[in-house]
Amino acid sequence: MSETQRMVTVRVPAKINLLLAVGPRRPDGFHELSTVFCAVGLYDTVTASPATDLSVRLTGPESAGLPADARNLAWRAAVLLAEHVGIEPRVRLSIDKAIPVAAGLAGGSADAAATLLACARLWNLTVEPAARDALAAELGSDVSFALHGGCALGTGRGERLRPVPATAASSWVLAAASGGLSTPQVYAELDRQRAAGTGSPAVGGPEPVIAALGSGDPHLLADRLGNDLEPAALALAPYLGATLAAGRRLGALGGLVSGSGPTCAFLAPDGEAAERLAQGLLASGTCRFARAVVGGAARPKLTVRSNQS
Ligand code: C5P
C-alpha cells in the first residue's frame, strides 16, 4: 500500500555584519554587541523527512569535514525543539551546504534556524514566535537572526533583534579563505589586544549604518562599514590583509572582514561590478572562493513536498 510522505525544505541565507561593535566581555563569557546583520544570497538547504530516529546527512560543495552528529548545530536544534514540546526527535535532516564553514557567515546558525523551522512544520507543532526565538538564542548568538533574514540590528549577544529597513538591495562579493577561524579565539584575541592597549579604535554605534541602509546609497554605506573583530581576525590570519587590499584595488567601494572571519565582504556599486570584482578576486589568488551576492533581501523560505512511497 502506498503512503504519502511529507518532506519539508527550508532554504536559508548566510549573513554578513555591516557593523560589528563589540563591547566588554560579560560575566557569562559573551561580549555585549551592537551589530547590523545583513542576510546575503548564498544559501544552505535543509530538508527534514520523517524517520524513526534522528540522523543528519551532509552534501554540497562546503560539506567536507563537518560532523553529522550532536556536534552539528542542526542536530542540536532538532533535539532542543523536540525536548521543548516533549516528543522524540524523529527526523532525517539532509543539509546541502553552500555556505563555507567557520567563515564568519553564520552557516551553522543558518542550518540550525532552518532545522527549527523545518521540524516545527514536519511535526505539526505550533511554536509561538517568542518561544522559537528563545530556542534559537539558546543554540547560538546568530541563530535568531537566521530565523528572520533581511537586515536587523542585533544587541545583547546578538540575539535581541530589531528589523532595519533597507531601501535598496546591495551588491556584495564574498571572498572566502581556505581555512576557517574559531569564533571564541577571535573574541579572545580582541580581549588580549584591548588588555595590552594595542587594539584599534572602536567602530562606534550602528545609527550611521542604519541611516546609510535607509538612503540606498552604496557609497555612503561603504564609508560606514566597520568591524571591531577585524584587527583580531587579521592578527590570527594575516593573509586577510592581502584579500582586503585586492578587493579595494579591484574597485570595491568598501570591504571588511565578515563577523569573526575569515570571509571578507566587499561592497560593489551594482550587480555587474560585483560579478567583475568576484572574477578579479579569484584571479588575484588571495581567496579560494569569491561569489557575487545580493544583500538585504534574503530570507528563509519553507516549502512542503508530498511523495508517494
Ligand atoms: O553564540 P555562539 O555559539 O555563536 O558563540 C560562539 C563563541 O563566540 C562564544 O562561545 C564566545 O566565545 C564568542 N562570542 C562572544 N560574544 C558574543 C557572541 C559570541 O564572546 N556576543
Boltz pocket constraint, residues with backbone or C-beta under 6 A from the ligand:
constraints:
  - pocket:
      binder: B
      contacts: [[A, 29], [A, 30], [A, 31], [A, 32], [A, 33], [A, 139], [A, 140], [A, 141], [A, 142], [A, 156], [A, 157], [A, 158], [A, 183], [A, 184], [A, 185], [A, 187]]
      max_distance: 6.0
